[in-house]
């Protein structure tokens, strides 16, 4: 019996020691390499990597060859394949190489503007009553389609950061999300100005793992971005935030929380003048809501929401939103350290933050949400966001002599590409997250890519 146990133990060790390296190359439909595409195992997203500037990736795992691999990149349809399709050898067999398999990513546009066709002018002359009836019918369908019970999601959230149109890094958060419909409340809608207790979904977010992928050549820049130029002079809280983040980190949590389709539709459906049918066919009907604000040129806001509906029963197929924001602050707004810290992406140490004043902000944000159907209800399957923003301000620094100060204009580009994909979904017996889970801090793992 002891001998049998010993043999089983040796067998288990041998199995655990057998690792296989898989190599692939990710390209777009034109054959150009796709850098910073994330590659991870469907059953265990923690096992993953990202592609380098040449589109190549290497992934080492001892999972069986019939395990599924996900290749994901913002603005493209995810690709799913088996490990066996990558045709690679056992790392324990010295000299055995790997064949590089090419994986082609198909474009999945985030912007909807290109495909939304202006409706026939005659159709825009529909009476107010007809539009009210249409909006009421869509609302009833939403009440049926979207669940009113708690739902738990396991997600992979990728955020790519660009500098002057060149990607320098990708952050990936693997997280657990619980959505509690109608259990959150706000006192005032910032868009409509409506006061009172307004029900909305409560989103609980708990990070599990966080990775930052960096091109090896840009590793020194990564150190600067993460910790600031003068690490030893930074405030302890900011230094801590450079290497570990709250599980509710703004970028990842905000992307999931944004685009509450039922809440937004309910708030806007009574204002018929802002609605139009922007496209109508046998298969799809596109309802578009438009809103504009301009307060003395200081605050300018333009927004469009597109609800892509099935023409037969009006259930939601996709949801898209585009927004343009401008802030023009004559005397500048003094930025607080915690406000810059929340972004956690800027190359600016504490000293610079304290002396920085925002004068202008220009931002364009595009988002879309794809849905999946389960047991007669609709649940988010994927969310995408593109943000192109510019912060224009000025900072006041001391002169080299130590006497007096000099004011320097400063422009900060913020180019963010983000996507969140649901890897698993729980609809029954969902329990709210505990306070400890929500407040858990997640240490970043720095993963170099080549």
C-alpha positions in Angstrom: 0.0 0.0 0.0 2.8 2.4 0.8 4.5 1.6 -2.5 1.3 2.4 -4.3 0.9 5.7 -2.5 4.6 6.5 -3.3 4.0 5.8 -7.0 0.9 8.0 -7.1 2.8 10.8 -5.5 5.6 10.5 -8.0 3.1 10.5 -10.9 1.4 13.6 -9.5 4.8 15.4 -9.3 5.6 14.4 -12.8 2.3 15.7 -14.1 2.7 19.0 -12.3 6.2 19.4 -13.6 5.1 19.0 -17.2 4.6 22.4 -18.7 3.9 23.3 -22.3 4.7 26.5 -23.9 2.3 27.8 -26.5 3.3 30.4 -29.1 1.0 32.4 -31.4 0.9 35.6 -33.4 -2.1 37.9 -33.4 -2.8 40.0 -36.5 -5.7 42.1 -37.8 -7.6 41.3 -41.1 -4.9 43.2 -43.0 -2.2 41.1 -41.6 -0.7 43.9 -39.3 0.4 42.7 -35.9 -1.8 43.5 -32.9 0.1 44.6 -29.9 -1.2 44.4 -26.3 -3.9 41.9 -27.2 -4.6 39.9 -24.0 -4.4 36.1 -24.1 -5.8 34.0 -21.2 -7.4 30.7 -20.3 -11.1 30.7 -20.3 -11.4 28.6 -17.2 -8.6 30.4 -15.4 -8.0 34.0 -16.6 -5.1 34.4 -14.2 -3.1 32.3 -16.5 -2.5 34.7 -19.3 -0.2 37.1 -21.1 -0.3 39.8 -23.8 1.2 40.2 -27.3 4.3 42.3 -28.0 4.8 44.9 -30.7 5.2 42.2 -33.2 2.0 40.5 -32.3 3.7 37.5 -30.7 2.9 35.9 -27.4 4.2 33.0 -25.4 2.1 31.2 -22.8 3.2 28.5 -20.5 0.7 26.2 -18.8 0.1 22.6 -17.7 -3.6 22.7 -18.5 -4.9 20.0 -20.8 -4.8 20.6 -24.6 -8.6 20.7 -24.9 -8.7 23.8 -22.7 -10.0 26.9 -24.3 -7.8 30.0 -24.9 -9.3 33.5 -25.3 -7.6 36.2 -27.4 -9.1 39.7 -26.7 -8.4 43.1 -28.0 -10.4 46.4 -27.8 -12.4 47.0 -30.9 -12.2 43.4 -32.1 -14.3 40.3 -31.7 -12.8 37.9 -29.2 -11.3 34.7 -30.6 -11.7 31.3 -28.9 -9.5 28.3 -29.7 -8.2 25.2 -28.1 -4.6 24.9 -26.8 -4.2 21.9 -29.2 -4.7 24.3 -32.1 -1.4 26.1 -31.3 0.7 23.0 -32.0 3.4 23.2 -29.5 5.8 20.9 -27.6 6.6 19.9 -24.1 9.1 22.3 -22.4 10.7 19.3 -20.6 11.8 17.9 -24.0 14.9 19.8 -24.8 15.2 21.2 -28.3 11.6 20.7 -29.3 10.3 23.9 -30.8 6.9 25.5 -31.4 5.1 26.3 -34.5 3.7 29.8 -34.5 0.0 29.9 -35.4 -1.5 33.1 -36.7 -4.7 34.3 -35.1 -6.7 36.8 -37.1 -8.8 39.3 -35.2 -12.0 40.5 -36.8 -13.0 44.1 -36.3 -15.9 44.9 -34.0 -16.4 48.7 -34.2 -17.1 50.5 -31.0 -18.4 53.6 -32.7 -21.9 53.2 -34.0 -22.1 56.5 -35.9 -20.8 54.9 -39.1 -23.7 52.5 -39.3 -26.6 54.6 -38.1 -28.5 55.8 -41.1 -30.7 58.9 -41.0 -34.3 57.9 -41.2 -36.5 59.0 -44.1 -37.8 62.5 -43.4 -41.4 61.3 -43.7 -40.8 59.0 -40.8 -39.5 61.8 -38.7 -42.9 63.5 -39.0 -44.4 60.9 -36.7 -46.8 62.4 -34.3 -45.8 62.8 -30.7 -48.3 60.2 -29.7 -46.7 57.5 -31.9 -43.3 58.2 -30.3 -44.7 58.0 -26.8 -46.4 54.7 -27.7 -43.1 53.3 -29.1 -41.1 54.4 -26.0 -43.7 52.9 -23.7 -43.5 49.6 -25.6 -39.7 49.5 -25.4 -39.9 50.3 -21.6 -42.3 47.4 -21.1 -40.0 45.1 -23.0 -37.1 46.2 -20.9 -39.0 45.5 -17.7 -39.4 41.9 -19.0 -36.0 41.4 -20.5 -33.7 42.7 -17.7 -33.6 40.8 -14.4 -34.8 42.3 -11.1 -32.8 39.9 -9.0 -29.1 40.0 -8.0 -26.6 38.8 -10.6 -22.9 37.9 -10.1 -20.4 38.2 -12.9 -16.8 37.1 -13.2 -15.0 39.5 -15.6 -11.7 40.2 -17.3 -11.2 44.0 -17.7 -8.5 45.3 -19.9 -7.4 48.9 -20.0 -4.9 50.1 -22.5 -3.1 53.4 -22.0 -1.7 55.3 -25.0 0.7 58.2 -25.2 0.5 60.2 -28.5 -1.2 57.3 -30.2 1.4 54.8 -29.2 0.4 52.1 -26.6 2.8 51.9 -23.7 1.0 49.6 -21.4 -2.0 47.5 -20.6 -3.6 46.8 -17.3 -5.8 43.8 -16.7 -8.1 43.3 -13.7 -9.8 40.0 -13.0 -12.8 40.8 -10.8 -16.0 39.6 -9.3 -19.0 41.9 -9.8 -22.4 41.7 -8.1 -25.2 43.8 -9.5 -28.2 44.5 -7.1 -31.0 46.0 -9.3 -32.8 49.0 -7.9 -30.9 48.8 -4.6 -28.8 51.9 -5.2 -30.1 55.5 -4.9 -29.1 59.0 -6.0 -30.5 62.2 -4.7 -30.2 64.2 -7.9 -29.8 63.3 -11.6 -26.9 65.5 -12.9 -28.3 65.4 -16.4 -32.0 66.1 -15.8 -31.7 68.0 -12.5 -34.5 65.8 -11.1 -34.4 65.8 -7.3 -35.5 63.1 -4.9 -34.6 59.5 -4.3 -34.0 57.9 -7.6 -33.5 54.2 -7.7 -30.6 52.8 -9.7 -28.6 49.6 -9.7 -26.0 49.1 -7.0 -22.7 47.7 -8.4 -20.4 45.9 -6.0 -16.8 45.4 -7.4 -14.1 43.2 -5.9 -10.8 42.7 -7.7 -9.1 39.3 -7.6 -5.9 39.8 -9.7 -4.3 42.7 -11.4 -1.6 42.7 -14.0 0.2 45.4 -15.9 1.8 44.3 -19.2 4.7 46.3 -20.4 7.0 46.2 -23.4 10.4 45.4 -22.0 11.9 48.4 -23.8 9.4 50.7 -21.9 10.0 49.2 -18.5 11.8 52.4 -17.2 8.9 54.5 -18.3 6.6 52.1 -16.5 8.5 52.7 -13.3 7.9 56.5 -13.7 4.2 56.1 -14.5 3.6 53.8 -11.5 5.6 55.7 -8.9 6.2 59.2 -10.0 9.6 60.9 -10.6 10.6 61.3 -7.0 9.3 58.2 -5.2 11.1 59.0 -1.9 9.4 62.4 -1.8 5.9 61.2 -2.4 3.2 61.1 0.2 3.1 57.6 1.7 -0.5 57.1 0.6 0.3 57.9 -3.0 3.4 55.7 -2.9 1.3 52.9 -1.7 -1.2 53.5 -4.5 1.5 53.2 -7.1 2.0 49.5 -6.4 -1.3 48.4 -5.1 -4.8 49.5 -6.0 -8.2 49.4 -4.4 -10.3 46.7 -6.0 -12.8 49.4 -7.0 -10.2 51.2 -9.0 -11.9 53.9 -10.9 -11.3 52.8 -14.5 -12.4 49.2 -14.1 -15.4 49.9 -11.9 -16.6 53.0 -13.8 -16.6 51.1 -17.1 -18.9 48.4 -15.6 -21.1 50.9 -13.8 -21.6 53.2 -16.8 -24.4 52.6 -19.3 -27.2 51.5 -16.9 -29.5 51.0 -19.8 -32.8 50.7 -17.9 -32.2 53.6 -15.6 -31.0 55.9 -18.4 -34.0 55.0 -20.6 -36.5 55.4 -17.8 -35.2 58.9 -17.0 -35.3 60.0 -20.6 -38.3 58.4 -22.1 -40.8 61.1 -21.0 -39.0 63.8 -23.0 -40.2 62.9 -26.4 -38.6 65.9 -28.2 -35.1 64.3 -27.7 -36.0 61.0 -29.4 -36.0 59.9 -33.0 -36.0 56.6 -35.0 -32.6 57.0 -36.6 -32.8 53.7 -38.5 -35.5 51.2 -39.3 -35.4 47.9 -41.1 -37.0 44.5 -41.0 -34.4 43.2 -38.6 -33.4 46.2 -36.4 -34.8 49.5 -35.2 -32.4 52.1 -33.8 -33.8 54.5 -31.3 -31.6 57.6 -30.7 -31.7 59.9 -27.7 -29.8 63.3 -28.1 -29.0 65.8 -25.4 -27.0 69.0 -25.5 -26.0 71.5 -22.8 -23.9 74.7 -23.0 -23.5 76.9 -19.9 -21.9 80.1 -20.9 -19.2 78.3 -22.8 -17.8 77.0 -19.5 -19.5 73.7 -19.6 -20.4 72.1 -23.0 -21.9 68.7 -23.2 -23.2 66.7 -26.2 -24.4 63.1 -25.9 -26.1 60.5 -28.1 -27.5 57.1 -27.0 -28.4 54.5 -29.5 -30.7 51.7 -28.5 -30.5 48.9 -31.2 -33.7 46.9 -30.9 -35.1 43.8 -32.7 -37.8 45.1 -34.9 -40.2 42.3 -34.1 -40.5 42.4 -30.3 -38.3 45.5 -29.5 -35.9 43.7 -27.2 -32.4 45.2 -26.9 -29.7 43.8 -29.1 -26.9 46.4 -28.4 -26.5 49.7 -26.7 -24.1 52.5 -27.7 -23.3 55.9 -26.3 -21.1 58.8 -27.5 -20.4 61.9 -25.5 -18.4 65.1 -26.0 -17.4 67.2 -23.0 -15.6 70.5 -22.7 -14.7 72.4 -19.6 -13.3 75.9 -19.9 -12.3 77.3 -16.4 -11.1 80.9 -16.7 -9.1 81.0 -13.4 -8.3 77.3 -13.3 -9.2 74.6 -10.9 -6.7 73.5 -8.3 -6.4 69.8 -8.4 -6.4 67.9 -5.2 -3.8 65.1 -4.7 -6.5 62.4 -4.3 -8.3 63.5 -7.5 -5.2 62.9 -9.6 -4.3 59.8 -7.6 -7.7 58.3 -8.6 -6.7 58.3 -12.2 -3.6 56.4 -11.3 -2.3 56.8 -14.9 -0.5 60.1 -15.0 3.2 60.8 -14.9 3.0 63.4 -12.2 4.4 63.3 -8.7 2.8 64.8 -5.6 4.7 68.1 -5.9 3.5 68.8 -9.4 -0.1 67.8 -8.5 -0.2 70.3 -5.7 0.8 73.1 -8.0 -1.4 72.1 -11.0 -4.5 74.0 -12.1 -6.8 72.7 -14.8 -7.8 75.3 -17.4 -9.5 73.2 -20.1 -10.7 69.7 -20.6 -11.7 68.2 -23.9 -13.0 64.7 -24.0 -14.7 62.3 -26.4 -16.0 59.1 -25.0 -17.6 56.2 -26.9 -19.1 53.1 -25.3 -21.0 50.1 -26.3 -22.5 47.1 -24.6 -23.3 43.7 -26.1 -25.8 41.4 -24.3 -26.4 37.7 -23.9 -29.6 35.9 -23.2 -30.1 33.5 -20.3 -33.4 32.0 -19.2 -35.4 34.7 -20.9 -33.4 37.6 -19.5 -30.6 39.8 -20.9 -27.3 40.2 -19.2 -24.2 42.1 -20.3 -21.7 40.0 -22.2 -19.1 42.7 -23.1 -18.5 46.4 -22.6 -16.1 48.6 -24.6 -15.0 52.1 -24.1 -12.7 54.5 -26.0 -11.7 57.8 -24.4 -9.7 60.5 -26.1 -9.2 63.4 -23.7 -6.8 66.4 -23.3 -6.3 68.2 -20.0 -4.8 71.7 -20.5 -3.5 73.5 -17.4 -0.6 75.2 -15.9 1.7 74.5 -13.0 3.7 76.8 -10.8 7.3 75.7 -10.1 10.0 77.3 -8.1 12.9 78.9 -10.0 16.2 77.1 -9.9 17.5 79.9 -7.7 14.9 79.1 -5.1 13.5 82.6 -5.3 10.2 83.3 -6.9 8.2 80.9 -9.2 7.5 80.4 -12.9 4.2 79.3 -14.4 4.5 76.7 -17.1 1.6 75.6 -19.5 1.1 71.8 -19.4 -0.9 69.5 -21.6 -1.8 66.0 -20.5 -3.2 63.6 -23.1 -5.5 60.8 -21.8 -6.0 58.1 -24.3 -7.7 55.1 -22.9 -9.0 51.9 -24.6 -11.0 49.5 -22.4 -12.9 46.3 -22.7 -14.6 44.1 -20.2 -15.7 40.5 -21.0 -17.9 38.3 -18.9 -16.2 34.9 -18.3 -19.0 33.4 -16.1 -22.4 34.4 -14.9 -24.4 33.4 -11.8 -28.2 34.2 -11.7 -29.4 32.1 -8.7 -28.7 32.3 -5.0 -26.4 35.4 -5.4 -25.2 36.9 -2.2 -24.0 40.5 -1.9 -20.3 41.0 -1.4 -19.0 41.6 2.1 -17.4 44.8 3.1 -14.0 43.0 3.3 -14.3 41.7 -0.2 -15.2 45.2 -1.6 -12.3 46.9 0.3 -9.7 44.2 -0.5 -6.6 45.7 -2.0 -5.0 44.0 -5.0 -1.3 44.0 -5.7 -0.3 44.6 -9.2 1.9 42.0 -10.9 4.2 43.5 -13.5 4.4 41.2 -16.6 7.0 42.1 -19.3 6.1 41.2 -22.9 8.4 41.0 -25.9 
